[in-house]
Amino acid sequence: QRMTFYCKPCTKLVCRDCTVAEHRPGPKHDPQEVSKVAQEYTNELQTLVGKTKEVAETLKKTSNTISKELSSITTNCEQEMKKVEEHFAHLRAKLDKAKQEATDKLQV
């Protein structure tokens, strides 16, 4: 027999005979015509797809922003490391010069 009804609480397709016997309308059963339920679910799915697309777009934008920030942070770290290296190279040069001056004075 054709299943022309859908019992929402049971989430089952049921035939006309079952709406009278096992799935009689009441607190535990709510058989409705499949076409009506299908339209409701179609509308609900379309709404969910729309929301999902919005969330996906937001996530994509957020991912791009994070990627740009990470790139910026990497560049800044590289620049700061270069500054640190230059600073310590300058300090080493001063120390080497001071050492040389000290050893020159001692050798006189």
PyMOL commands that set and color helices and strands:
alter all, ss='L'
color gray80, all
select helices_A, chain A and resi 16-20+34-107
alter helices_A, ss='H'
color red, helices_A
select strands_A, chain A and resi 5-7+12-14+31-33
alter strands_A, ss='S'
color yellow, strands_A
deselect
rebuild
show_as cartoon
